[in-house]
Amino acid sequence: MDPRMCRQISSSESLPDAEIVEFEESNIIVPQESDDNFLLEGSPEPQSVTWLDDDQIDELDINLDQNNLFFHRVDSADIIYRNKKKKCKMVGKYVMGDVLGEGSYGKVKEMLDSESLCRRAVKILKKRKLRRIPNGEQNVQKEIQLLRILRHKNVIELVDVMYNDEKQKMYLVMEFCVGVLQDMLESSPGKKFPQRQAHDYFTQLLDGLEYLHGQGVVHKDIKPGNLLLTLDQTLKITDFGVAEALDMFSPEDTCYTGQGSPAFQPPEIANGAERFSGTKVDIWSSGVTLYNMTTGRYPFEGDNVFRLLEAIGRGEPAPPPRCVGPALRALLADMLRRDPALRPDVHRIRTHAWVQAIPPLEAGERLVNPRSRRSDEHHNSTVIPYLVERHYASAQEYFTERDLRHELGDNGSRTMSTAELSDGESQCKRRWNSSCGRLPSCRLT
Amino acid sequence: MFNPDINDYQLTSIIAECCGGVAVVYSALYKPNNQNVAIKRYFVDESKEKEKANLIQQDILTRKELQHPNILSYLTSFVHGQELYVVSPLMTLGSCRDILDRYFQEGLPELACAIILKDVLLALQYLHKQLFVHRSVRASHVLLDTNGSVKLSGLRTAASMMVRGRRQRQLHNLPPPDHDNANLMWLSPELLEQNLKGYDERSDIYSLGVLCCELANGAVPFAEVPTTLMFTEKVRGSRPQLLDCSSFPEPLDDGEMKSMYNTDSGVGDSADGVSRLRQVYANRKLSDTFHHISEMALQRDPERRPSATQLLNHAFFKQIRKTDFLPSLIGRVKPIKADPSDMSALLLQEKLSEMEIEKQTEWDF
């Protein structure tokens, strides 16, 4: 999960080359002789080698506080780290990086196009897992078909599709994005955006929806979890797994199936209607999304899916708090009308007063930065450590805590960006290898 | 004013094929006033290659907007048959890349480099003031003329820092890819990294540093290494160098030489060529100010790189005197001339004059 570059080895003397045993990350290794003073750096046993990762070190600290109230001095030169091997893997012309996210179908990883050096994201689909999801395989085929045709600034671009028959895997290569609105909302104060920011995303969502509806495509699963942001804050609508291309020759936009996320479903689907207007489903879900982005709440709630759908079916949304202002309240009420025929279409929404004027950033409000749970502050490429392994294979494997502190100027447990680290004048290989990626939090010396 | 009509131009020779076969550049005579011009002829099927068509359109729009003695100007453009013609002034000595390949495999004399780099910096200073990032500063985009003028071209990939009427503090996207991705060799580490910090006009200064090495060494730094290694080297802060007796004290053996420096630029590809180049580098001394200016421009941290204006005041340019005339410093370079034996150009001309085109339309931008 967490790309740990280093594991700790503790030993009293210099590293006993022969005695290195590599353990799985999940194992906590406790020295055999005693339960009380485990992790004894200066242990008389020269071969007591302990492998730890960040979580284990944290755990040990807690345990030490409770059980072990004596300090044991260890020279920083005696704490030795080993670079965790980042084995460079290629799929086609792409170099694989770290995991960006995980879904029921498989993982999403970062990739680098080795020819154009363009950052990409890849959705890795395992046939075995897809079979277990209802309509899994059909949905993926449909998504690929749709994404191949669609091309718009605010719709995720499918760059490439690769298959590995042997491993029964499918790779969907997409544009690289740095964050999901859902993750950003969860990390922000009040789980909402300032109106200024929500307005920016909402108008981009409208641009994307206008294009999709113009192309006769209904997304049917609009929600903050399916809205991504690129490095330059361009919003991308993603996940067309349950989207539907409407019959081009039919004057209506009738759909028959809804498979979207419950909290964002309109009353007609909650009430089990057999047929309903497709585009108005997207309008409703966009309304719930806007409601959620600006208030941090949902218009409908329920203890379980059944109760939730029951509440939606009644169609009386919780009124948004007064503080959002009359213009936004009116827009939300409009988009969340129970009768789909009364809901405005994208063009009407565009002319709404709240959409027309950019709301100012109120005093005390701060824009929320795009983030994802797994990347550093600057969203540096996670492929670089793999490339380093590939191109500088002879790099030094071991380094000590003293080296590390020397490199970092006594700020040992900080995550350094690769850019920060290579800013210096020094070009030697050891410097890079000892300090790229995440550093373990070691508070023992 | 130049007429947007193919019948007013007589194609005289082919100068180069470019953009991976998408376009050909011809020299031509503008009949109404007997002036030599360059015509770039694009084969673009707009229905299929909308993105390429957009890039050409962008190039023309940008050049229309920009007026500077060191930026290749735009004269006119028109559609004839299925193709688009863009007319520019003819730069008779060609691009610096061609000059390096044909006449100066070991690099240009330092004074010639200084004169060229100064003019490129003037162009960049202007572009940056207009809030453009060029993103493609390289020898093939620096054109020279027999009258001594130096002009920057390649505005196709330039990006404005103004997006939807707002000034951006940084950009994030890679420039549009060229056919063989060769453009990446000149790009700055922060641009290639594609992280949230983004890049700005100081990225061009890094490319200017790479251009320093290209002009002085003849070869492009990183040309012989895999693209991904070039990327990691740049991100790790490794800087290309000017090659002379200080940076290149002992001649390397042939294998090492080949693996480190691109000598694969046409004529000097033999082992003899390599050892000759090696001798040239080891025996020459470039000035300290030249080394210094290229090091300043190639700094890993964009914050530390000087601006175009600051670089123009660098001591390196003090060696230029008013009487120095670039074409005589590179005397062996022969200007592009009308080539009566260039049958393909002549045939094309014939074919074009036979074609009955109902109405000439100027591209309306």
Contacts between the chains, C-beta under 8 A, distances in Angstrom:
chain1	res1	chain2	res2	distance
A	95	B	228	6.5
A	112	B	228	7.3
A	114	B	226	7.7
A	114	B	227	6.2
A	114	B	228	5.1
A	115	B	181	5.4
A	115	B	227	6.4
A	116	B	174	7.1
A	116	B	177	5.0
A	116	B	181	5.4
A	116	B	184	7.6
A	117	B	174	7.1
A	117	B	181	7.6
A	117	B	184	5.7
A	117	B	192	5.6
A	117	B	227	6.3
A	117	B	228	7.5
A	117	B	231	5.6
A	118	B	174	5.7
A	118	B	177	7.7
A	118	B	194	7.5
A	119	B	194	4.9
A	176	B	194	7.4
A	178	B	196	6.7
A	230	B	172	7.3
A	231	B	172	3.8
A	231	B	173	7.7
A	231	B	194	6.4
A	231	B	195	7.2
A	231	B	196	6.1
A	231	B	198	6.9
A	232	B	168	7.9
A	232	B	171	7.3
A	232	B	172	4.4
A	232	B	173	6.7
A	232	B	198	7.6
A	369	B	196	7.9
A	370	B	196	7.4
A	377	B	196	7.5
A	378	B	195	4.5
A	378	B	196	4.7
A	378	B	197	5.3
A	379	B	195	5.2
A	379	B	196	4.9
A	380	B	193	6.7
A	380	B	195	4.9
A	381	B	193	6.2
A	381	B	194	6.9
A	381	B	195	6.9
A	384	B	232	6.4
A	384	B	235	6.1
A	387	B	228	5.3
A	387	B	229	7.7
A	387	B	231	7.0
A	387	B	232	4.8
A	388	B	232	5.9
A	390	B	228	7.4
A	391	B	226	7.8
A	391	B	228	7.1
A	391	B	229	4.8
A	391	B	232	5.7
A	392	B	232	7.9
A	417	B	195	7.9
A	418	B	235	6.4
A	419	B	189	8.0
A	419	B	190	7.4
A	419	B	193	6.6
A	419	B	195	7.1
A	419	B	197	7.0
A	419	B	235	7.4
A	422	B	235	5.9
A	422	B	236	4.7
A	422	B	237	4.4
A	422	B	300	6.1
A	423	B	237	6.8
A	423	B	300	5.6
A	423	B	301	4.8
A	424	B	237	7.1
A	425	B	237	7.8
A	427	B	236	6.9
A	427	B	237	6.1
A	427	B	238	5.5
A	432	B	236	5.6
